[in-house]
Amino acid sequence: MSHKSGFVNIIGNPNVGKSTFLNAILGQKLAITTPKAQTTRHRILGILNGDDYQMVFSDTPGIIKPAYKMHEAMMSFVKEALKDADVIIYIVDVNETQIKDESVLKFLQNTKLPVFLLINKIDTVNQEKVEAAAQHWKSLLPNARIFPISALHAFNIKELIDQIKQELPEGPPYYPKDTLTDKSERFFVEEMIREKILLFYKKEIPYSVEVKVEEFKDEPEIVKIRATIFVIRPSQKGIIIGHQGERIKRVGTEARKDIEAFLGKKVFLDLHVKVKKDWRDNDNLLKQFGYK
């Protein structure tokens, strides 16, 4: 029996549901999801295995205009995804009408790679709106395959997988068949903590935050984790901690539940907050945080 393997790279503007789509494809939660833009900061691989195929999906940060070195690093993940793809998925919100990055638009118009343009969140509009969106994107990207989907409700996902499979080159799997992702447990612990900060805090706080697991001890009965939340101003440290520590306790409690479900084990989570005012433009710190 022949076997197909390939990289299926996911790009799009912020807040179009790329991470929700990745989770729907894999049938489980791998990438964190929130209503806020810039939820995804790294390139995350999610690996879907079948008897005769392996699809390596790559979820990238939303396309933005960089304001910090961190943003530049995030956009480098997007450019890398365009270089090593066998199939390109570009996701748009059903209400979107343009690709703001001209270089990405030209790439999609001229590439010889298979391109799937996914119109997401179709569950929020009527059929007439979906059909109009499909016609618009077909005129802009005539070589792309237009697929209306609802990532939240996994609508049209199985059909999409079948179509992608046809486009993959023949070859052995890139990863062992029981592999789900290339990221470490520490990475996902950091992301789960950051997800709670994105959900529980408003305004600029979530965008000024980075999380680093300093200690990860996997003992027979429990996993002991010590993590640091980095912020850029002392006032933000106070906001994160809250009155008598009540807000950081909430973050820890909710993150611990997700981490325990992820690791399948009891977890002791010890959270600390530090101020690093320039971490978003500090090359050494960005390297520590996995951006370089």
N, C-alpha and C positions, 0 to 999 in steps of 0.2 A: 504493500500500500504506500503510495506517495505521501510525502509530508510537506506542509507549507509553513513557513515562518517569516515574520517580518515585523518592522517597526511601524506602528500606526501613531502618528504624532498629532496631538490635539492643540490647536491654537485658537485665539479669539480675543475680543476685547474683554475688559473686566466685567464681572457680574453677569455673564451670560449662561452660567451653569456648567462650566467645564468639569469641575470636580464632582458635581452631582451626576453628570454623565458618566464619568469614569467609574463611580461607585455603582451605577446602574449596569454598566457593561460587566463588571466583575461580580455583581450579585451580592456585594457586601461593602461596608463602609471602609474605605482605605484613605481617601483624601478628606480633609476637614472641609466643611461647608458652612457658610454663614451668608446673611443677606448683604454683607459689606463687600465693597470692591477690594481688590488686592488681598483676598484671603489666601490665594496660592502665591508663595514666594519662591518656591524651588521647582525643579523639574522632577516629577515623581513618576516612576514606572509602575504600571499595573499589568500583570501578565495573565492573559486568558489562555488556558490550555484546553485543547480537545484531542481526541484520539489521533487525528491526522493534521493538526495545525497548532501553532503557537503564535498568538498576537501579542506583541509587546506594545501596550498603549503608553504614551508619554504625555502626561498632563503638564502644561507649562503655565507660567504666570500670564495674567491678562496683559495685553499690549498697552503700554503707557508711555508717556513722554518722561524720560528720566529727570528727576530732581536731585537725586543723591547717587553715590556710587553703588549703593544697594540696588537702586532701580536699574542702573546700567548692567549690573550682574544679572538681575532678573531678565532683562531683555536679551542678554547673551544666551540664556537658556532657550529663549524662543528661536534665535538664529541657529543655534545648534540643532534644534528640532527640525528645522527646514532642511538642514544639510544631510542628516542621516536617515531620512524617512523613506519608507517604501510606499506608504499611503499617507496622505495629508487629510486631516479632518479640520475644517474651519467651522466653529460654532457661532451662530448669531442669535440674538434675542429676536423673537417674532416681530418686534417693533423696530428693529434696526434697519437702516437703509444704506449704510455705507461702511467701507473699511477705511478707517481714518489714516492708517499708515500706508502711504503710497507705495513704498517698496514691497510691502507684503501683498498688496493688491496686484502689482505687476508680476510678482513671483507666481501667484495663484493663476493669473491669466496666461502665463507663458510656460509654466512647468509641464513636463511630459509625465509627471507622476499622476496617479489617480487622485483626484480631489473630491471629497464628499463635503458639500455645504449643508450643515445641519441647522434647520430652523427650529430652535428650542422654545419651550414654554407655549406650545400651541394650545395647551389646555386652558389658557387664559383669554383666548379670543375665539371668534366664530370662524366657520369654514371659509367664508368669503375673504376674510383677512389673511388666512393661511394661503389661499390660492393666489392672492395678490402678491404676497411676499415671495412665494415660489417663482412667479413670473418675473418679478423684479430681479431676483438674484440670478435667474437663468440668463437674463439679458446682460448682466454684469459679468458673469462667469459662465459663458456658454459651454465650456468643456467640463464643468463640475456636475456631479450628480447631486440633485437637490433632494434632501430627505427631511420632511417635517417630523419632529420628535417631541416627546415630553420626557425629559430625563427624570423628572420627579416621579412620574408614574410608569416609567420604563416602557413607554409606548413607542413602538416601531424599532425597539432595540434589537430583538432577535432577527428581524428582517435585515437590519443594517449589518449585523455580524455575518450573516450569510453572504451579503454583497461584498463585504471587505475580504472575506475568505477567498473569493474568486480572484481578487487582485494580488494576493500575496505570492511571492516567488517560492518555488520549491526549494526545500533545504531542511537540514536538521534543526531542532530547537536551539535557541541561543542560551536558554537557561534550563536547569533541571525542571522536569515536569511538575514537581510539587512546589515550585517557587511562585510566590504571589507578587513580590516586589523586590527592588534592589536596595531599598532603604532599610536601615537598622531599626531595632526596637526603640533605641534612644531617640531617633528622629521622630518616630510617631508619638512618643511620649511628649516631646517638646511641642509638636503640632497640636496635640489634644489640650495641653495647657493653654497654648496661644488661642485655640478656638474659643475657649471659655472667656478669655479676655476680650476677644472680638465681640462675643455675644453680650457680655455683662457691662462693658464700659462704653461710653459715648465719646463723640467728637474725636480729638486727635490721639487719645490714649492708645488705642489698638495699633495705630500706625507708627507709634514711637517705641513699640515694645518688641523685644526679641527674647526668646527663652533658650536656655542652655542647661542640659542635664550634666551636672558636675559629678554625680556619683550614682551608680546603678549596681546594686548588690542583689544578685539572684540567690536567695537562701532557700533551703528545702521547703519551708512553710510560707514564706513571704518574700516579696521583692521590695527592697528599701531603696527609695529614690530621693536624691537631693537635687533640686533644680533652682536656677537663678533666673529671675525675670529682670531684664535690663530695660531701663527707661532713660530718657535724655535730660530730664529735669528733676530736681528735688521735689517740686510740687506734685509731679506725677507719681513719685514714690508714695507720697501720702495718700493720693487718690487710690492707687492700687491696693494699699494696705487697708484703708478705711478706718472708721472709728473703732478703736480697740481691736483692730485686726479682723473685723467682721467680713470685709469684702474679700480679702485674700483667702480667708477661711472658706468662703463660698466657692471661689475659684478652685481651691484645693479639693474640696468635697466633691464637686461635680466632675472635675478632671479625673480624680481617683476612680470614680465609678466607671468611666470609659476605659481607663487604663487597665483596671481589673478585668473588664470584659474582653479587652484586646489580648492581654497576657494570659488570661485564664487562671489567675492566681491572686491571692490577697496582696494588697499594696500598701506600704507606708510611704506617704508623699510629704516631703519637707520642702516648703517653698520659701525663698528669700528674694529680696528686691535690692538691686544695686543701680546707681546712677552712672551712666557712661554717655556723656553729652554728645559725643561725636561718633557713636558707633556706626551710624548709617554711612559715614564717609571715612571710616578708619579701615585701611586695608588689612591690618593684622586681625582686627576683630571680625571683619567680614569673612576672612579665611577661617577663623575659628567657628563661625556660625554656618559654614558650608556654602558660602556664596562664591568662593574662588577656588 
